[in-house]
Amino acid sequence: QVQLVESGGGLVQAGGSLRLSCAASGRTFSVRSMGWFRQAPGKEREFVATISYLGGTTYYVDSVKGRFTISRDNAKNTLYLQMNSLKPEDTAVYYCAASRETTIRVVTTGYDYWGQGTQVTVSS
């Protein structure tokens, strides 16, 4: 079992920055790839970014490329999402996810564990 807890969300003006954190606990040795997803009201949960176990491979949805950076610190069992140049369309609940598989995935079914989500609101 793995537990994931997101933090760092909040209200920010357009153009501002936030850094989300995801703390993993439990059987963290079983975690390989990880990712971030987001869900806005009335919309499906969408992929944002993913990272391989050692951090050597990352992939982002086109809408956040150049603005967001995913990273991880395995010694601290923590995943991060640095979000810069935020836009109102980034407003959503952001979820951390972890997979027991090494393959990075862009669909929710590719992940085994999920956090409770943290709200990010970007005002215009």
WOKAGI-V607144 format. One record per helix or strand of 2 or more residues. SS is the DSSP state (A for helix, B for strand). FROM is the first residue (numbers start at 1). LEN is the number of residues. If there is no record, write none. Layout:
SS_FROM_LEN ; SS_FROM_LEN
This chain:
B_2_6 ; B_10_4 ; B_18_9 ; A_28_3 ; B_34_6 ; B_46_6 ; B_58_3 ; A_62_3 ; B_68_6 ; A_74_3 ; B_78_6 ; A_88_3 ; B_92_7 ; A_108_3 ; B_113_2 ; B_118_6
